[in-house]
Amino acid sequence: MLFFGLGTLPALGLSYVIPQKFVLKLQSTRWLLPLLTGLVGILLVLRGLTIGIPYISPQENQLNVSPVSSAYECAKE
């Protein structure tokens, strides 16, 4: 756990430094984040409807998972 925390320190440091260097460039693309969030939301709703749109929403019969037999059995106690 300690090493995981230490491993995240460079990413946290970069997340603090990078926006300060590109503040002027990010001001012109402020509209992009709400647009992408809305697009992902719409895609999630369409996927949840399971109406069969290719590459977006699976058909309901594709969601049924059949069990696969295994050669291994659990140990009985």
C-alpha positions, 0 to 999 in steps of 0.5 A, a space after each residue: 500500500 505504501 508503494 502504491 501511494 508513492 507511485 501515485 506521487 509523480 502523477 499527482 505532481 504532474 496533475 498540478 504542474 501541467 494545467 498551470 503551463 497550459 491555462 491559456 490553451 485550455 480556455 479555448 476548449 472549455 466547451 469540450 468537457 461538457 460535450 464529451 460528458 454528454 456524449 458518453 451519457 447518451 451512449 450509456 443510455 443507448 447501451 442500456 436500452 438494448 435495442 440492437 444498434 450495431 456497435 452501440 447497443 447489444 441485442 437482448 439475446 446477446 446478453 444471455 451468458 450460458 454457463 461453461 462446464 469446467 474440468 475442475 471441481 471445488 474441493 468438498 469439505 
